[in-house]
């Protein structure tokens, strides 16, 4: 299974553009960012462009819904505390909205949880029991706090309950420690790999939401797709976003250039340093689909004099990430994918070491401090599950090669 990139969450005009660049584009819609009528209209446009949509119902903390301006415009929304939700009625309403969107998959609602306990499992049981009969595939949502993601005991218990839920797949939303864009916690990453691999070994499809390029290693766990987006708050899940509506402070935003081969993003000011020291060519994207968006930075002018803006930056990032998803998916076995990802990490480290000698840095988005974290997590996962995953992939290949 190839790791694919899905776009989210509310990137309407940009998704329409990317559907032309990347055929078969799938977009995860956010009720927080697009109201129901516009979502239905957008779904029609995506189908005309051979794309598709999924709806993330974002029912994580209903008690905070009064602070959200858009979500209550959806037919499924109920102004109630989570403990009083009629899950069966809520699932029915979400199915109805998905019917109008003509989506092939219904993402089921689920509360955000800080522990895997009887209250959480009761809600998931109720959602699963009400999920059938729509004629479309259903994905259970697992929205998990850092405490759960750091607990091997909790995740093992959660995986033991999966067999009780008759669903087609899982939509995993892992909250990073401290809500960081990139995580420096190797155990968190290793546990995410273990959770996803456990779900895949049970024959389920898996989408991981709110993903950044650091999660390219999920190809080694057999994950079907990661969903990413434009702003940092859709590349890293934080529960706070759903407890209060706040306007974006555009005054503090700036365009960041994602250099795929370094797994890092750079401000235009640091690109100017690279230009002055004649090292800018090392940062030119090696992915041709990125050139229409980032090529201007490498045309000879000082980068800060180019018309590179946030729109170009976002498109460059997402097109590059989609290409990298395809790159790390090459190879049928776990070991082949592991080697692809490790090679990506190590080549990024080499390029960053070269750039840093000339004071060309990605500041808070520099991947240098996350290379060892990512490799350690993947090596822990390999030690625990690599042999089994290689064996499973070999069995799969043998079965597919049997003559009729």
N, C-alpha and C positions, 0 to 999 in steps of 0.2 A: 504494500500500500504506500502510495506517495504522500508525503507531507505536503499539504496545500495551504495557501494563505487565503483567508477570508477577510473582507474589509468590514469595519464598523467604526463607529456606532452613531449613525446620523450624518454620514458624509455624502449627502445626496448628490450634489453636482460633481464632486470629484469621483464618486463611484461610477457615474454615468460615463465620465471620460475614461476611467480605467477599464471599464467593460469593453471598450473598443481596443484598448492596448493589450489586455489580457482576456482572451475569449473564455467564456465559462465563469466569469467573475461571480462570486457569491457574496452578498452583503448582509451583515447582521444589523438589524434595525434596533435603535434604542428609543423606547417610548419617551424617555426623558428629553430627547433631542428632536423628535419629529412626531407630529400628532397623527392620529389614526387616518384621517382623510388623505393627508399628504402621503402617508406611508402606502396606502392602497394605490394611489396614483403613481407613486414611484415604482411600486412593484410591477405595474403594467409596463412602464418604460424599460425596466430591467429585463423583462421577458422579451420585449421587442429587440433588445440588444443581446439576446441569448444568454442573459444572466439570470440570477435568481436571488431571492431574499429569504432570510430567516428572521424571526422576531424573538428577541430576548425580552421576556415579560418584565424582568427586573423587579420581581416581587421579593425583595430582600428584607425590607423593614417597613411594613405598611404604617407603622406608628409614626413615621416621619413623612408620610405622603402629603400632608398639608403644606409642606414647604416646597413641593415640586409643582411647577407651573404647567407642565405638559402632560404628565402621566395620567392624571384624572380624566383627560379627554378620551381615554380608551374605554371601550364598552366593558372590558373585563375588570376594571378597577373597582375596588370596594374600600370604603373608608372605615377600616376596622383594624383592631390590633391583631397581630399574628395569632394569638391564642384563641381568637374568636372566628377565624376564617372558616368558611364553608369551602373546603378544598375542592370537593366534587363540583360545586357550582362554579368556582373560579376556573377550574380546568375546562369545563364546558364552554365558558365564555371565551377563553383563550383559543380553544379549538375553532370557535365561530369566527374570531378575528383572522386566524390563519387560513380559514376557508376563503374569506374575502381577499386575502393576500395571495391565494393560490400557492402557498408555500408547500413544499413536499414534506417538510419536517415541522412538527410542533415541539418547540422547546418548552418543557413543563416548568411551572413556577416552583420555587423552593426558597425557604428562609436562609439567610446567612447564619452560620453557626460557629460558635467558639468551642464547641465540644460535641462529640458524637454520643448523645444520651437518648433516653427514652422519648423525650419531648420532640427532639429533632427527627428521630426515626419514625415516630407516630405520624408526623406531618408528611414525611416521604412515603410512608406506606399508603396514606390516604390519597396522595397525588397519583401514585402508581396504580392504585385500584380504580381510579376514575379516568385513567388515561386512554383506555381502549375505545374502539368503535368509531374512530374518526376517518378511517381509511387512509391515514398517512402515518409515516414513521413518527415515533415519539422519543425525545431525548430527555432524560432526567438531568436536572441541574444539580451540581454539587458546588455550592458557594462556601468556601472554607477559609476560616480565619488562620492567621499565622500559627496560632497555638496548635490547631489541628494539623497543619502541614508539617509542623516540627515534631509531631508525636507519631512514631511508628506504630505504637499500640492502638491509637485511635484509627489510623488508616487501615491497619490490619482488621480491626473490628468492622469498619465501614465496608471493606471488601468482602467480609463474610456475610454481609446483609444484601449484597448486590443480587444474589441469586433469587431473592424474594421479590424482586421487581421485574415485571415483564415489560421491558422497554427495549428499544432498538439501539440506543446509544446514550452517551453522557456528554453533557456540556459542563466542563470543569472550569471553575473560576477560582483560582488560588490567590489569596491575598498575600502579598510579599511582606516580610518583616518591615515595620515602619513605613509601609507604603512606598518603598523605594522603587525607582524606575528599573535599576539593575540591582540584583541581590548579591550580597557578599556572604551569604549563608549557604555553604555547600550541602548541609543536611536538608535544608528546605528544597533545594533543587533535586537532590537524590530522591527524596520522598515523593516529589511530583513525578519523577520518572517511574518510580515503583508503583504509584497509584495508577498512572495511565497504562503501564504495562499490565498490571493486574486486571484492569477493565478490558483491555484488548485480549488477554488470554481467556477471558470469559466469552469471547466472541462478539463483543460490543464495539460499535463505532465510537470514536472519541474526538471531540473538538475542545480545544483549550482556548478560553477567551482572555482578552486583555493581555496579549502577548507582545514581547519585544524580540529582537534578534537573539537575545541571550537564550531563548527557548528553542532555537534551532535543533538543539540536542534531543528534543522530543521525537525526532524522526527515529531515534534508536529505540524508543518505546513503542513504535508502531502507530503513533498518533496520526489520525486522518487529516486534521486541519488545525491550524492556529488562526485566531482572529486578532487583527491588530488595526491600528488606525493612525490618525494624524497627531493629535496632542498627546502629551505624555500620560494624561489621565485616562486614555483609552489603550495605553500600552502597559498599564499597571493598575490593577483594581485596588481601590480604597473604598471602604464602606462609608467613609465620611461624605463622599460625593452624593450618596443617596439619602442622606439625612438632612441636607439643606441645599437649597438652590442658590448658587452664587454666580454672578456674571463674570466672564473671563476678563482678565486685566490685559488687554491687548498692548498696553503701553510697555509692558515688560517682556513681550514676546520678541523673538528674533529668529531669523532663518538659520537652521542648522543643516550643514551638508553631511549626509551619511556616506561615509567612505566604506563600501562593502568589504573590501579586502582587509580592512583594519578593525571591522566590527565597532567602529567608533563614529561619533558625530563631531563636527568641528564648526565653530563659528567663523564667519567671514573674516574676522580680524586675524585669526590664526592661519587662515588660508593666505592672507596677505603676507604673513611671515614666511610661509612656504614659498610663495612667489618671489619674495625678495631674496631668499636663499637658494633659489633655483631648484627646489625639491618638490614643486607642486605636481610635476608629472607622475610622481610615485603615488599620488592620491587620486589620480584620474580613475573613474569607475571602469572596471574591467567587464562590466555588463553593458552590452550595447543598447539595451532598451532604456538605460538611464541617461544616455547622451542627450536626448531632447530636453531633459530637465536640468541636468548638471553640466552639460558640455560647455556652456558659456564660461564657466569658471576656469576652464583650461584652454581658452582660445588665445591667450597671450596678454590680455589686459589684467591689470590688478583686480583681483576678485571683488573687492569692495566697490569697484566701479561698474560691475555687471548688474544686470537686472534680476539677479537671483533673489527670489522672495519666498515667503512661506508656502505658497501654492506649489512652486517648483520643488521646494524642499520636501514637502509631504509626498508628492508624486514620485520623486526620486527614491525616497525611503521605501515606499510600498512596492514599487516595481522591483527594486533591488531585493527586498525581502522575499517577494514571490519567487524570484529567480533562485535565491539561495535555498528556499524550501525545496525546490526541484533538484538543486545540486546535491543536498545532503540526503536526498531520498534515493539516490542512485545506489544500486546494490541490493540484492535480494536477502542477504543475511544480516544479522545483527552486527557481526564483525566488520562487514563491508561498510555499513553505515557509521559504525563507531569510528573507523579509520577516516572516513570523510569528515566527520565533525571534528575529531582531534586534529586533523590536518588543517582545518579552517581556523581553529583556535591558535595553533602554533604559528601558522603563517601570519596571523594578525599580530601576535606577540612580537615576531621578528620585525614587521613593518613599523609597529609602534616604537620599538626600541630605536630604530633608525630615525624616525621622526622626532623623537624626544631629544636626541643628540643635538638637534637644531632648534629646540624649544618650540616645537610644533605639537600642541597638545589639545586634547578634546575636553579639558576641564572636567566638569561633572559627568560628561558623557564619554569620557575616555575609557576604553575597555581594558586598559592595562591591569587594573586592580581586580578584574573579574575573570581573567584568563585562568589563573590557578584555581579559583573557586569552581569554575565551570568544568575544568578537567577533573578536579577531585571528585565532584559530584558524579560525573559520568564514569569514572573509574570505580567508585563505590558501587554504582549500579551494575557495572560490568561484572564485578567480583561476585555479586549476589545473584544476578539473573542472566548474565551473558551466555553461559553454557546452555541453559534452558531455552533461551530465545533463539540461539543458533540452531539447536535441535528442532525446535518448532518450525523454523523457517525451512530447514532441510526437509522435514516431513511434508510441508506444504508444497515444496517444489517437486518432491517425489510423487505426490498424489496427482499433481497437475500434468506430470509426464507419463502417466499410465495410459497405454493405448486402449482404445475402445474395442 
